[in-house]
Amino acid sequence: MSFVEPIVSAPPHSPFYTAEHEAFRATVRRFVDREIMPYVDQWDEAEEFPRELYRKASAAGLMQLGFPEEYGGVPTDPFFGIIKAEEMARHGSGGLNASLNSHTIGAPPIAALGPEWMKRKLLPELLLGEKISALAITEPSGGSDVANLKTTARREGDHYVVNGSKMFITSGVRADYFTVAVRTGGPGAAGVSLLLIERERPGFSRTKLKKMGWWASDTAQLFFDDVRVPVDNLIGPENKGFIGIMLNFNQERLGMSAGAYGYAKLCLDESIAYARERHTFGKPLIANQVVRHRLVDMAMRINAVKSTLDLLAWRVGQGEKPVAEICMLKNLATSTMEFCANEAMQIFGGAGYLRGAKVERIYRETKVMSIGGGSVEIMKDLAARQMGL
């Protein structure tokens, strides 16, 4: 819910965005306005959204970005993904976006490394919104320490027998297909593999998690109790799964940075609109210098994120892998989101503390952005190592 109609500033002239990009922006905006905005508060309180939304998003062309054309995808440059993240942030529900887009982290390892039968069967179903994909790496014992995961897959003939558990899995309740990191070999990264595990396999169960934010996301803990999985479900070579996991991270972190930018921008737009509408002591809030300075501080940080985001997206599009810079961008973007959410709450005052306000929802959801996809501390350490420090 917005207390007033937000001011949505037009995108600036940029060397990175074309008329085709802006036409796509208009498509995403219409989809958000028609299919999400009227219902998002209700869905957030219900802690779920209709499964039909996946199909509607596919029909609007939002599910296919970046996937190979032969499997129903639409190859694009990274700026289409940034536009999608910006526009999808306008409804203010990070949980909805996380689950609706869980295929963007669950399916890329399949597209990059999976056997042909798997690509031809799964990818069209996922991109049409008929099935849901999830990525299952994090475990109760640790998230960023992928090389030391404990879920095991023991080879028995033409099957693996999987035992263990996964934690904080986005779309973990409703997903049909899970891309699961398992230990098939010895200790460390060299013993990790990726398996496709279907939801109906005996011994596989899920428990929904109650969270501070991302209410509309069906985040879950997964349990594997002697789950038999065909060897054919291996994604990439055995004991080479760590490579597939690493391939995902740059794109995931760039996407999370774009989302954090979008939520920060929404906080600014909502704050400007509210400060113009709200009157105290006979004048609008925005007439107070201290409020205007808060807004400028927000805009300053947001502009720094956008400039860095666009430049790194261009470099990725040129085939570069700027790992350190993307790690630093994620920290910059998520800390900016936290700052802007805090400033927006202060401008809104008591009105921002009410459920249903976009800034209230975003305020609750800042921490998951700075932890998920690699915590602030992990991002700093990885960047330092990439810099040779």
C-alpha positions, 0 to 999 in steps of 0.5 A: 500500500502506498499512502500517496501515488509515488513519484516514479522518476524517468530513467536518465539518458544512458549509453547502456539502454536502448529503445528495446530496453525501454519497451521491455520496461513498459511491459514489465510495468504493465504486468506489475500494475495489473497482476501484482499491485492490486493484490500484493498486500493480501498475498504478503499477509497470506504468506503466499501468492497464486501459483498461476502468477508463474504462468502469467509472468511467462506469458508477459515474457518475464520468465525466459530472460537469459535462457537458451532459445532452443529450450524456450528462453530469450537470450538477452544482455544483463540490462534486461534483467536490471530493468526487470528487477527495478520494475518488479521492486515497485510493488515492494514485496521481496518475498514474492520476487524471490519465489517468482524468480527462483528458477533464475538460480535453480535452472542455470546449472541445468542449462549450463551443465545438465544432460540434454534430456534434462534440458529438454524436459525441465527448461520449457516447463520452468520457463512456461511457468508450469513448474517451479525450480529451487536451488538447494545449497545452504545447510543448517550447519552453514551457508557460504561454506559450500565446500564443506557441505554435509548432505551425502549422496552414496552411489548404489548401482544406478542410483544415489542414496541421498541423506541430509538437510538443506536450510533457507531454500527459496520456493522450498515448499512448492518447487517441483524440481530441486538443484541440490548440492551433495557430497559424492566424494571426499572432503572439500570442494572436489567432492561436491556434485549437483543432483536434480531431485524431484519433489515426489521422491520417497524420503524427501520432505519439507518444512515451511519456515516463519521469517522476519520478512519475505513473507510471500516466499515459501522458504523451507527446510528440506530433509532427505532420508534415504532418497533414491535418485537416478544417476542420470539426474547428475548435473554435470560430472560427478565431483565437479558440482562446485564449478556449477555452483560458482558459475551461478554466483556472479549472476545471482549477486548482480541480480540481488544488487539490481533488486536492492537498487530497486527497493532503495529507489522505491523508498526514495520515491515513496518518501518524496511523495509522502513528504510533499503530501504530509503537512505538519506545523502548517507546511509540508514535510519537504519544506523542512531542510532536514527532510530535504537533506535526508532525501538527497543523502538517499539519492546520492547513494542510490545514484552511486549504486546505479552507476556501478551496477550499469558499468559492471553489467556492461562488463559482464555482457562483454564476457568479463568476470569481475568477481571482486567488483560484483562482491563490492557492488552487492555490499554497496547496494544492500547497505544503500537499501538498508540506509534508504529503508531506515531514512524512509521509515524516519520520514514516514514516522508512525505511518511507516510503522503500519503494516501494508506500507511499502517502506515498512515491508522493505525495512523488514526485508533489508537483512535478507538481502545483505545475508543471502547470496553471500553475506557482507563479510563473505563478500569482503573476504572474497573481494580481498582475495580476488584483489590479491590482498 
